[in-house]
Each structure stands twice: as structure tokens, then as C-alpha cells.
């Protein structure tokens, strides 16, 4: 599935089951909440914190997919084609950083 297809699927789901999109501000807040949930699992899986019982049923892939879902909602609401945006962003990063990381002694 492409990003464009995924955005269409999200839109179809919202219109079929979700009644309507939450407001952009609400979705931005939900996105922040979802990133926090991912951070919590990352801190416990790869960091120094131990898991709490309430964390044990959390799934890293599912948390990432939640973030992608809300991001696609925001993109749909604001008229952003994420495929086009990603391509432009990749070009920007390539032009800006094509030698930056290769020449970074910290990464060798």
C-alpha cells in the first residue's frame, strides 16, 4: 500500500465509521499523545526504565501505526499529499546532508 492509498483508506474509514474527522487541533493533541505512548514503550524496551504491568500489552508496531494514522488524518484535513511531501523532504535532506553524515567522525 502506498502512502497515497493509505491516506485514501483513512479517509474512507473516517467517513464510514468515524462520522467525521476530529478538529485539527484535537488531532494534533492526539498525535502528541500517541508519540508519548511510543516514547514510553521505547524507554522501557531500549532505555533504562522497567516495564509496568500496564505496559506489558503494548506493541511497538501498533504504537507507530497509531502515529501514522493520526498523521494521515491531519494530512487529509489540511490537503497534504504525504507522498509528494515525503519525496520533496527526501530531496531536501539529500541536497542538504549528502556529505554531512559521511564526513562525521562520530559516525565512523
C-alpha positions as CSV (number, residue, x, y, z in Angstrom):
1,X,0.0,0.0,0.0
2,X,1.4,3.4,-0.9
3,X,1.1,6.5,1.3
4,X,-1.5,7.9,-1.1
5,X,-3.5,4.7,-0.9
6,X,-3.2,4.7,2.9
7,X,-4.5,8.3,3.1
8,X,-7.5,7.3,1.0
9,X,-8.2,4.3,3.2
10,X,-8.0,6.5,6.3
11,X,-10.4,9.0,4.7
12,X,-12.8,6.2,3.7
13,X,-12.7,4.7,7.3
14,X,-13.4,8.1,8.9
15,X,-16.4,8.7,6.6
16,X,-17.7,5.2,7.1
17,X,-17.1,4.6,10.8
18,X,-15.8,7.8,12.3
19,X,-18.7,10.1,11.4
20,X,-16.3,13.0,10.8
21,X,-12.7,14.0,11.4
22,X,-11.9,15.4,14.8
23,X,-10.8,19.0,14.6
24,X,-7.2,19.6,13.5
25,X,-6.3,20.8,17.0
26,X,-7.8,17.7,18.6
27,X,-5.9,15.5,16.1
28,X,-2.7,17.4,16.9
29,X,-3.2,16.7,20.5
30,X,-3.9,13.0,19.8
31,X,-0.8,12.8,17.7
32,X,1.2,14.2,20.7
33,X,-0.4,11.6,23.0
34,X,0.4,8.8,20.5
35,X,4.1,9.9,20.3
36,X,4.2,9.9,24.1
37,X,2.9,6.3,24.1
38,X,5.6,5.3,21.6
39,X,8.2,7.1,23.7
40,X,7.1,5.2,26.8
41,X,7.5,1.8,25.1
42,X,10.9,2.8,23.6
43,X,12.1,4.0,27.1
44,X,11.1,0.6,28.6
45,X,12.3,-1.6,25.7
46,X,15.6,0.2,24.8
47,X,16.2,2.5,27.8
48,X,16.7,2.1,31.5
49,X,13.1,2.1,32.7
50,X,11.4,-1.1,33.7
51,X,8.0,-2.2,32.4
52,X,4.9,-1.6,34.5
53,X,2.1,-4.1,34.3
54,X,0.1,-1.7,32.2
55,X,2.9,-1.5,29.6
56,X,3.2,-5.2,29.0
57,X,0.4,-5.4,26.5
58,X,1.7,-2.5,24.4
59,X,3.0,-3.2,20.9
60,X,5.7,-1.1,19.3
61,X,4.5,-1.6,15.8
62,X,0.9,-0.8,16.8
63,X,2.0,2.4,18.5
64,X,3.9,3.5,15.4
65,X,0.8,2.7,13.3
66,X,-1.3,4.9,15.6
67,X,1.0,7.8,14.9
68,X,0.9,7.2,11.2
69,X,-3.0,7.1,11.3
70,X,-3.3,10.4,13.1
71,X,-0.7,12.0,10.9
72,X,-2.7,10.8,7.8
73,X,-5.8,12.3,9.3
74,X,-4.0,15.6,9.7
75,X,-2.7,15.4,6.2
76,X,-6.1,14.7,4.8
77,X,-7.7,17.6,6.7
78,X,-5.1,20.1,5.6
79,X,-4.8,18.9,2.0
80,X,-1.3,17.5,2.2
81,X,-0.4,14.7,-0.1
82,X,2.1,12.8,2.0
83,X,3.7,11.0,-1.0
84,X,4.6,14.3,-2.6
85,X,5.6,15.8,0.7
86,X,7.9,12.9,1.5
87,X,9.6,13.0,-1.9
88,X,10.3,16.7,-1.5
89,X,11.5,16.2,2.0
90,X,13.9,13.4,0.9
91,X,15.3,15.6,-1.9
92,X,15.8,18.4,0.7
93,X,17.6,16.1,3.1
94,X,19.7,14.6,0.3
95,X,20.8,18.0,-1.0
96,X,21.5,19.4,2.4
97,X,23.1,16.4,4.0
98,X,24.7,14.4,1.2
99,X,28.2,14.7,2.7
100,X,27.4,15.8,6.2
101,X,27.0,12.4,7.7
102,X,29.6,10.7,5.6
103,X,32.2,13.2,6.9
104,X,31.0,13.0,10.5
105,X,33.8,11.3,12.5
106,X,31.3,10.5,15.3
107,X,29.6,8.1,13.0
108,X,32.7,6.1,11.9
